[in-house]
Amino acid sequence: MREQLRRLRETVGLPNITVQLMPFDATLLPGLEGGFSLTKFRVPLPSVVLLEKPGGATYVAGEDGVPFERAYERIRATALPV
């Protein structure tokens, strides 16, 4: 845990990093069903979602990525302010 906190402290000041904490009393969120990484690009490029699993990874883009973008926004809205 100490190393994780040290790493957060190092990265929180970077211009491309935002850290938000989830309150203990938060309701179940979509991210708890399984982790995903969302990479957003400037229009017209679509967002890309990375789903890691044992034995490989799956990439999702375009309309298939929309549910993950919505899930990400719900997670951000539930987290404590920046």
C-alpha positions, -999 to +999 in steps of 0.1 A: +000+000+000+028+024+008+043+019-027+009+026-043+005+058-023+040+069-032+033+063-069+000+082-067+018+111-051+044+111-079+018+111-107-009+133-093+009+165-103+012+156-139-010+175-163-025+144-179-034+127-146-066+131-126-071+112-093-105+107-077-114+086-048-144+064-044-163+069-011-167+038+010-205+041+009-207+042-029-232+018-044-220-010-067-205+004-099-199-010-133-162-011-128-166-037-101-179-062-127-145-063-144-118-038-151-114-019-184-092+008-198-108+035-219-087+056-243-105+086-258-092+103-289-101+135-307-130+133-331-133+117-356-114+088-341-135+065-319-127+057-283-110+023-277-117+000-247-092-026-236-106-056-217-079-078-202-085-114-193-065-146-187-051-157-220-053-124-239-071-091-244-100-078-263-102-044-279-136-027-284-143+004-304-170+024-321-206+017-310-195-013-290-175+010-268-204+033-259-215+012-228-180+015-214-179+052-219-212+055-200-199+033-173-168+054-170-189+086-166-210+069-139-179+060-120-165+096-123-198+111-112-199+088-081-163+095-071-154+123-047-144+156-064-109+160-078 
